[in-house]
Amino acid sequence: MAKKRQQYSNDFKFKIALEAVKGAKTVSQIAAEHNLHPTQIGNWKKQLLREGSTLFTRANDRQQREQQDREAELYEQIGRLKMELEWLKKKASGFD
């Protein structure tokens, strides 16, 4: 049976990549300490440096998307209620 691949949490990857970016230890030393391949640490480091500037904007983007979804849902509900009101006015006019 094949050996299952190890999956690491995002927190662990961030911790290791940050340690590599700091430069206090070499990538090889970090790899030996955590039983990882140096290439993997290099990839995580590159990803951190490449996407680091977007870490703080994603939360804001998510909030904007949620706000837009709520607004769309509310506008849909307003439209539905307007249609129901018009229908009721039309039906009630026959009772006069």
C-alpha positions as CSV (number, residue, x, y, z in Angstrom):
1,M,0.0,0.0,0.0
2,A,1.3,3.5,-0.9
3,K,2.3,5.8,1.9
4,K,-0.2,8.6,2.4
5,R,1.2,12.1,1.7
6,Q,1.6,14.4,4.7
7,Q,-0.6,17.4,4.7
8,Y,0.3,20.5,6.7
9,S,-1.9,23.1,8.2
10,N,-1.8,26.7,6.9
11,D,-0.6,27.9,10.3
12,F,2.3,25.5,10.2
13,K,3.2,26.5,6.6
14,F,3.1,30.2,7.6
15,K,5.3,29.6,10.6
16,I,7.9,27.7,8.6
17,A,7.9,30.2,5.7
18,L,8.2,33.1,8.1
19,E,11.1,31.5,9.8
20,A,12.8,31.1,6.4
21,V,12.1,34.7,5.5
22,K,13.7,35.9,8.7
23,G,16.9,34.3,7.7
24,A,18.1,33.5,11.2
25,K,18.6,29.9,10.0
26,T,19.3,28.4,6.6
27,V,16.5,26.6,4.8
28,S,18.5,23.4,5.2
29,Q,18.6,23.8,9.0
30,I,14.9,24.5,9.1
31,A,14.2,21.5,6.9
32,A,16.3,19.2,9.2
33,E,14.5,20.5,12.3
34,H,11.0,19.9,11.0
35,N,11.8,16.9,8.8
36,L,10.8,18.7,5.6
37,H,12.4,18.9,2.2
38,P,14.2,22.2,1.6
39,T,12.4,22.7,-1.8
40,Q,9.0,22.6,0.0
41,I,10.2,25.3,2.4
42,G,11.4,27.3,-0.5
43,N,8.0,27.0,-2.2
44,W,6.2,28.2,1.0
45,K,8.7,31.1,1.3
46,K,8.1,32.2,-2.3
47,Q,4.4,31.9,-1.8
48,L,4.5,34.0,1.4
49,L,6.6,36.7,-0.3
50,R,4.4,36.7,-3.4
51,E,1.0,36.8,-1.7
52,G,2.0,38.5,1.6
53,S,0.7,41.9,0.5
54,T,-2.8,40.5,-0.1
55,L,-3.1,38.9,3.3
56,F,-4.8,42.0,4.8
57,T,-7.0,42.8,1.8
58,R,-8.7,39.5,1.6
59,A,-10.8,40.1,4.7
60,N,-12.0,43.4,3.4
61,D,-12.9,41.7,0.0
62,R,-14.8,39.0,1.8
63,Q,-16.8,41.6,3.8
64,Q,-17.6,43.5,0.6
65,R,-18.8,40.3,-1.1
66,E,-20.9,39.4,1.9
67,Q,-22.4,43.0,1.8
68,Q,-23.2,42.7,-1.9
69,D,-24.8,39.3,-1.4
70,R,-27.0,40.7,1.5
71,E,-28.0,43.7,-0.7
72,A,-28.9,41.5,-3.6
73,E,-31.0,39.3,-1.4
74,L,-32.8,42.3,0.1
75,Y,-33.4,43.9,-3.3
76,E,-34.9,40.6,-4.4
77,Q,-37.1,40.5,-1.4
78,I,-38.3,44.1,-2.0
79,G,-39.1,43.2,-5.6
80,R,-41.1,40.2,-4.5
81,L,-43.0,42.2,-1.9
82,K,-43.8,44.9,-4.4
83,M,-45.2,42.4,-6.9
84,E,-47.3,40.8,-4.1
85,L,-48.6,44.3,-3.1
86,E,-49.6,45.1,-6.7
87,W,-51.3,41.8,-7.0
88,L,-53.3,42.3,-3.8
89,K,-54.3,45.9,-4.9
90,K,-55.5,44.5,-8.1
91,K,-57.5,41.7,-6.4
92,A,-58.9,44.1,-3.7
93,S,-60.2,46.6,-6.3
94,G,-62.9,44.1,-7.2
95,F,-64.4,44.2,-3.7
96,D,-65.3,47.9,-3.9
